Amino acid sequence: MARAAEGLRDRDRGRVLLAYGVSERTPALALKVQHALSALNLVYEAMYPDFNRYHGAEAIGSAADMYVLRPTTKTWPAVSARVDRLATAIYTKGPQSTEAAAPAPGAPGAAGIEVAGGTAEVLVGEWPGDLAPRVPRARLSTWLAKPYAAHPERVAIALPAGLEAALPRLLLATRAAYARVEPAAPLDDLPGLADLLSPVYAISAGDSGGSVLAERVAVPGDEPGRVLRRILDNAHGKVANTWREALIAARAGLTKRQARALIAETAPWAADATPLDLPLDRLRGLRAAIAATLSAA
């Protein structure tokens, strides 16, 4: 269904037809399928029971229902998140096929990537294909481009050589409580990274191999810190928009127009940028700029 919806992405009008049948004795299976369709934010325009008939398909009552489904604007983000997770084949002896043998306990890749006493629920970047084959994966570019559809507790990131400067942005894009980063080479300035991300993460070195561990910290108690955290937590959103709403919440009676004017005067560079777009020097100076707008308000 996700692949079919991809084919309609550039069309103003389009429908996806799905034939799916279940036995009268297994309505829970139909419910499960409909939950999967709902997760793609598709509109049900029609469902024709027993539309298709089959010979020798008694397991599904020899018939399949015909679903007529229409994508919405919310379908595309859900489709992208789903497609990014399809890193391996389902059939043709893929890891989810009936021919595939389950990995033996303790076999390489069977236990997944350990993150803060648990296993990673999403692998970001290029990881070996036989490593935790059933764990969803996301490309680095996709991770930075839009929020991940789910809310994983633990994330593991593979950082290739030459992209060390992108690490602060990759971590800001991660909404998980814990993250583990495996760089291609040990990082030169771990204290600098820890200082830059201190409003959001506590950064530490892993036990071995140059890995970096990030644990989400509590929201700061001071007012500029709370506004800064709100902006950084919404890493894919426009800085000025989140900043404006935080100012209004902090200063009773402040209008949207007044808040927008304060931000434009203090930080004109924030208008069309997300935290992931900002140069590192802007990120470092963001707290002082926020404090200035709070004082002016």
Secondary structure, DSSP 8 states (H G I E B T S, - for coil): -HHHHHTTTT-SS--EEEEE---TT-HHHHHHHHHHHHHTTEEEEEEEEEEEE-SS-GGGTTEEEEEEEEE-TTHHHHHHHHHHT--S-SSTT-TTSTTS----TT-TTTS--EETTEE-SEEES---TTSSTTS-EE-HHHHHHS--SS--SEEEEEE-TT-GGGHHHHHHT--SSEEEEEESS--S-HHHHHHHTTTTEEEEE-SSTT-EEEEE----SSHHHHHHHHHHHTTTS-HHHHHHHHHHHHSTT--HHHHHHHHHHH-GGGSS--TTTS-HHHHHHHHHHHHHHHHH-
